Amino acid sequence: MSQIKKLFLILGDQLDLQGVGLKGFNPQLDEIIMVESAHEASYVWTHKTKIALFLSAMRHFAQSLKDLKYPLTYIKESPLAITEVLKEHLLKNKIQHLVCVEPGEWRLKIAIEELGKELGLQLDMREDDHFYCTHQEFSTWVSSKKELRLEYFYRLMRKTHKILVDSDGNPEGGQWNFDQDNRKPYPKKGPGMIDGPVAFSPDEITQEVMQFVERNYPNHPGSLKNFQWPVCRGQALEALQYFVEYRLRNFGAYQDAMWVDTAFGWHSILSSSLNLKLLNPREVISAVLTAWKKHDIELSTIEGFIRQILGWREFVRGMYYLDMPQMAQDNYYQHQRELPDWYWTGKTNMGCMQDAIGQTLQYGYAHHIQRLMVTGNFALLAEILPAQVCEWYLAVYVDAIEWVELPNTAGMALFANGGRFTSKPYIASGAYIKRMSNYCDSCGYKPDVRFGEQACPMTNLYWNFLIKHRKQFESSPRTRLMTANLKRISDEDQVKIQEHANKLLDNLNEL
C-alpha cells in the first residue's frame, strides 16, 4: 500500500459530503478518519439523546462514505481524546498533511493546532462553509462599529445576500424587523391541534447506538425513549420539507408561546440538522422563501424565521470566534452560586421549570424562549455561576455545540460579558411567564406575589435583582422603565423582598 498523502478529519458536526471538509479529496491518494471519542460524550455530563444523535449521525455518514468507496478509518467507541487518536494514526502511517474544518468548539480547535505544531504537520484547517459570513467579513464589520448589535448586522446580511429586499436594497414590506408581530401567547384555551414535526423511528444503526449509550452512559441525564431525530441527510431534507409545508405558517405568531406538555409548538426542529451540517442554511432559507410564495404565508413569519438563521445564528458564530477564550471566562456580576441539582432532574415545585426541564430531559430540546426566559432567566436571577450554567446547556440540548451555545447562554441569557452584544439583561418576573404560557395555572407559587410563602421565586428574585442592580438599570433608557416600577413598591416591602430572596438564594435546591 502506498503512503497516504493527506488525512481528512471529519468531526461529528461536519457531516456534509459536499462541504469544504472534503474539497480536493482524492480517493486514490488520501484517507478520511472519523473518531467516536468517549471524551466528547463525558467532558460535560451529556444527555443520552445528544450522545446517541451524534454517534448515529456519524455512523450514517460513515456508511455514505463507504458507499462511495472512499478510504475511511472509522474509530468506534474510543476511550481516547480525538487528538490522541489522531496522533497515533498520523505517526503510525507517517502522514504529514492533515486537513480538517475548523472545529465548532474552541478547546478542540486549539488542541488540533497544538498537535499540528507538535508533529510538524502541514495543517490545512478550513473555515466552515455552512455560514453566510466569514470570520474576516465579521471582523471587518465589527471594526467599524461602536456597539455590536444584531439588528445592524442582520440588515447587512439581508442586503449582501439579497434576501427579503427589493432591487434597491430596501426591505420587503417596508420594515426590516417584524418582531412585534411574533410574540403572541397561545389562545386562552390552548394551542389546539399542532402538526408535530416528522418523527423518525430508529433504524438498525440508531438502535445499536442507543443500546451502546444505555450500556456505557447509564447514569447520564435524559431518556432515549422518545428518540426521533433526523440522523442522515435524507431525513433532514424530509424534516425541512415537512416544516415548510405544514408548520411554517403558524411558526411566526407563536414562536415565543409556551404551554404545558407542548414540547415543540410550531418550531422547525431543524437546528440539530443545521448544526450537524446535514442541512445547509442556504437551502433552508431557500425552502422557506419558496413556501412563502407558494402558500401566501405572512411576511412577519418568514422574516422572523430568516432572522434567526441569517441574523442571530450568523451573529453569535461571529462573536464566538471573535471573543474566545475570554467569552467562556466572563462573569460580569461575579455570580458564584451552585447550579441547583434539580436542573438535572426537573424535580422542583416551580411549574415553568418543571415543564421546560422535563421536556429537555425527555427530548433533549426546548425552544429559544424556554431556554432564555425560563431556565436562563432563573439562572441569572438566582446568581448561578455562569460556567456551570453554560456546561448544563452544552450537556442537555441536542443542538448545542459551543460556538452557538456559549454566546446564547453566557452572552444573552446570563449577561456574563456585561452587554458586549446585548443592550440589556434579559430578565422577567413570573408575570411574563404567566402571560406567555399556562405554566402558572398548576403551580403552587403565585406570579403576582413578591415575597412570602406563596411568592413565585421568579417574581421575588426579579425584584431583588432590580433592587440590587438599580443603578445599572437606571443608567440605560432600555431598562429605566423597569426600575421606575420599583417606586411603586414601598421601602418596607423592598426590604421584605430582599429578605425573602436571601432565603431562596441560600436554599435553591429546595425550590
Disulfide bonds with the S-S distance in Angstrom:
none
